[in-house]
Amino acid sequence: MDFAPFDKRNYPVLSVEDGYGEWAATYEGTVLDLMDIRLLKRLRVDWAGARRAVDLACGTGRIGAWLKSQGVGALDGIDLTGPMLDKARARGIYATLKQGDLGASGFEGGAYDLVTENLAQEHLPSLTPLYQEAARLLRRGGRFICVGYHPFFLMQGIPTHFDRASGGSVTIKSHVHLMSDHVHAATAAGLTLAEMEESLIGDDWIALKPKWEAWRHRPVSFAMVWIKA
């Protein structure tokens, strides 16, 4: 579903490439670990057992750096946006970095123990290419970790957004994917759900974002672990 019917803020809408290209300079000071890394820490995944991994929509390499800190081996990455890739490249943690579509990475099929995608699926018109590509890349028994902005939170009218250096807030084109949409796309690609976690707005969030008291107890993000049989 397109996000527009749920939009309550009416920020100017940018394309994914333009939006993240502009946001790259301040992205890491905006996204909180509570949104995603806290969820990753709760997953029962043998990170150090992943000898080869792919970071789809790798952005600035923020999640890639966390993966490497957990013992993940050789790490490849792909992102649509040049300025985000510049940040990722500067970290020196990726064996290979590509600019392109996460649904058609061109990386070797059946070669990876771990595939990750973090806070990007809400910008995809369809989840099918993401799950098909993850399944193609994984070896048998490999895991795909999908971390996303919760559809419930999007449906409350709060999109992915950032403040421009010149002033004013903008958002990036978004789509609402229900949890059932993930299940349909993943199972069609031959993946099986092994684990799922959700993050709720609580005291820790509100301490950093006091205005989010209105969203207390609402789910803001989720993580799914899918296995290729």
Buried (B, 14 or more C-beta within 10 A) or exposed (E): BEBEEBBEEEBEBBEBBBBBBBBBBEBBEEBBEBBBBBBBEEBEBEBEEBEBBBBBBBBBBBBBBBBBEEEBBBBBBBBBBEBBBEBBBEBEBBEEBBEEBBBEBEBEEEBBBBBBBBBBBBBBEEBBBBBBBBBBBBBEEBBBBBBBBBBBBBBBEBBBBBEEEEEEEBBBBBBBBEBEBBBBBBEEBBBEEBBBBBBEBBEEBBEEEEEBEEBEEBBBBBBBBBBBE
